[in-house]
């Protein structure tokens, strides 16, 4: 995968950082976007550079159309091209019922998970078509398997994101662009830690290890490995597929 360039949204921390580092280990140059945490994004850039790969951090909110346009232009200005787009940027909803959810929260979550990526793909995909092989990987969630209570905006956002990815896969197959979905379960990230604390009152996420598949909570690297597979030559005949990365099923609540 050397000489390829990847754009990873939300790549400064958590799952996005794991993906960015994994692709860098495979020889890719990395452009990552971050929304607020510039220090974490710069730390990730430095970690990628320590692997001998080029990297740049770009500030931007995937829900903002102008940010998407600017970030795509900045990637092209910095690297001249890119071959892989990983749509990872995301936010959690507030855990309220449909009745109690405020309209602005629904709009905010949907804009981040579905409306923004739709715009980003519109900006980015024409630049992927020029290569013989390009890839889009969207990071969804196993939340779309059961659509649990008190997660309406998040469930809707991820379901819409998957619909977008599957549509794009059909549209872009003639252009050599593969589009696939990776759906994590609970992952040990800052967001995962907040989730288990808010939903189950658990302060130490590692205390769930004994209750999880294979005796451990999923790590960002596990999600990165799935992405690395989808963008590799080993999956050259795969598009429009979804891989759930949750150890065969997680029951921690």
Secondary structure, DSSP 8 states (H G I E B T S, - for coil): -TT-EEEETT-SSHHHHHHHHHHHHTT-EEEEEESS-HHHHHHHHHHHHHTT--EEEEE--TT-HHHHHHHHHHHHHHHS---EEEE----------TTT--HHHHHHHHIIIIIHHHHHHHHHHHHHTTSSSEEEEEEEETHHHH--TT-HHHHHHHHHHHHHHHHHHHHHGGGTEEEEEEEE-SBSSHHHHHHHHHHH--S-GGGGGGGSGGGS-B-HHHHHHHHHHHTSGGGTT--S-EEEESTT-----
